[in-house]
Amino acid sequence: MKILFCDWHGWVFPKNNHPLKKYFKELGIECIDVKPCEIGHSSRQLIEPILIDRPIVTRYRGFNIDNFIKVENVFETGWYYSTPEIQDKYRKWAMYLIDWAFNTYKKHQPDYIVIEGGLTYLSRVMGEVARELGIKVIALENSFIKDKFFIDFNTGYIVNRHLFARCSQDWIDTRYLTKEKNELVEQYIKDVFSNLNQPTTGIVDIKLKYNKTIFVPLQYFADQVTLYDSKYNNEQFLTKIIDLAKTEFSDWNIILKCHPREERNPPKSTGNWLEKQKLPKNITLIRGAGGSANTQELIKMADLVMVNTSQAGLEACLLKKLVVVFGDAFYSKKGFTIEYKENLDWSLIKNNTEYFINYEAVKIWFYYFYRWLYNKELQEVDKQRMRRELNI
């Protein structure tokens, strides 16, 4: 068996400490690192000059190029617009990568490739060309739990949204929690909040005018989740939230919290955009990185949580809060969230928040979701699952 490693991001495992690759080699698998050229920060930048001897196009070798490059366009401009020059640059890079992927796979004839994420253009190109050729894809991604990660041996997509998420409704409908399972999932939930991957630690000190509160945790403006898994980018989502603050929820407090990762370094686009808007007086904006107001405390003080696709919505579900999801979160459409639509009856939700909370369904889903994660420090149970997936 031969596996090509194309996980250039280094998000899940750093190059000098890659337990997955190490274990595969122990199994006698031939592991080969391949790379198209030198790759820059966050794998968005191909360092060497990219030369192609054909016109730049939007459709190439069976692929819609512009669907590969959404994140890169947004990241480079700092908001939701682009320029012909930026678009052509990434189109050219994507064309180069498609050619390189076809040639590399032809040369090495791998059984599998390994990618991280799955939707940003570098990993997306590698995954899509592999699937076109019938090569299997192993996709890795960090989870919101510090010592756990996602791994999918089948789809080649970011796995927390596109594999378990899509097939888990039937798991909830056909199961209940035995006493033993209930005790386990209660412990899993405790473990989650003691081992969050990127916790915020600041004190919550906010003066609120009204009795009821909505908390809205925001996402990184260039997050591939919002750009691929939601009808709404941050600007579109926030425009709807601001409109709701003026109308349906004019007598509720609404707390917006910028994503700590985005607030760490410029351009800090979401917070800057919000500060340019004429926000209703019932909206409170929280900015700042790791020392900003603690997200879990803000969830606890809220009567309702609204998210685009944020995983903080799952944390809110685990804290027994009703969550309205505007995008397509990996935990939505499972019977314990409200899915946003234009004609949603907000009066019913406002007056019956407790009625819509289905904590039993949350726990059933999370029980299986948690067990489906892998340990970053591979345990025997993880290795056994991998051997089964690889038919070894």
HELIX and SHEET records of a PDB file:
HELIX    1   1 PRO A   19  GLU A   26  1                                   8    
HELIX    2   2 HIS A   41  SER A   43  5                                   3    
HELIX    3   3 ILE A   65  ASN A   67  5                                   3    
HELIX    4   4 LYS A   70  THR A   77  1                                   8    
HELIX    5   5 PRO A   84  HIS A  108  1                                  25    
HELIX    6   6 TYR A  121  GLU A  132  1                                  12    
HELIX    7   7 VAL A  159  HIS A  162  1                                   4    
HELIX    8   8 PHE A  164  CYS A  167  5                                   4    
HELIX    9   9 GLN A  169  ASP A  173  1                                   5    
HELIX   10  10 LYS A  179  SER A  194  1                                  16    
HELIX   11  11 GLN A  224  ASP A  229  1                                   6    
HELIX   12  12 ASN A  234  LYS A  246  1                                  13    
HELIX   13  13 PRO A  260  ARG A  264  1                                   5    
HELIX   14  14 SER A  269  GLU A  275  1                                   7    
HELIX   15  15 THR A  295  LYS A  300  1                                   6    
HELIX   16  16 ALA A  312  LEU A  318  1                                   7    
HELIX   17  17 TRP A  346  ASN A  351  1                                   6    
HELIX   18  18 THR A  353  PHE A  356  1                                   4    
HELIX   19  19 TYR A  359  TRP A  372  1                                  14    
HELIX   20  20 GLU A  380  GLU A  389  1                                  10    
SHEET    1   A 6 GLU A  30  ASP A  33  0                                        
SHEET    2   A 6 LYS A   2  PHE A   5  1                                        
SHEET    3   A 6 TYR A 112  GLU A 116  1                                        
SHEET    4   A 6 LYS A 136  ASN A 142  1                                        
SHEET    5   A 6 LYS A 148  ASP A 152 -1                                        
SHEET    6   A 6 TYR A 374  ASN A 375 -1                                        
SHEET    1   B 2 ARG A  59  TYR A  60  0                                        
SHEET    2   B 2 PHE A  63  ASN A  64 -1                                        
SHEET    1   C 6 ILE A 283  ILE A 286  0                                        
SHEET    2   C 6 ASN A 253  LYS A 257  1                                        
SHEET    3   C 6 THR A 213  PRO A 217  1                                        
SHEET    4   C 6 LEU A 304  VAL A 307  1                                        
SHEET    5   C 6 VAL A 323  VAL A 325  1                                        
SHEET    6   C 6 ILE A 338  GLU A 339  1                                        
END                                                                             
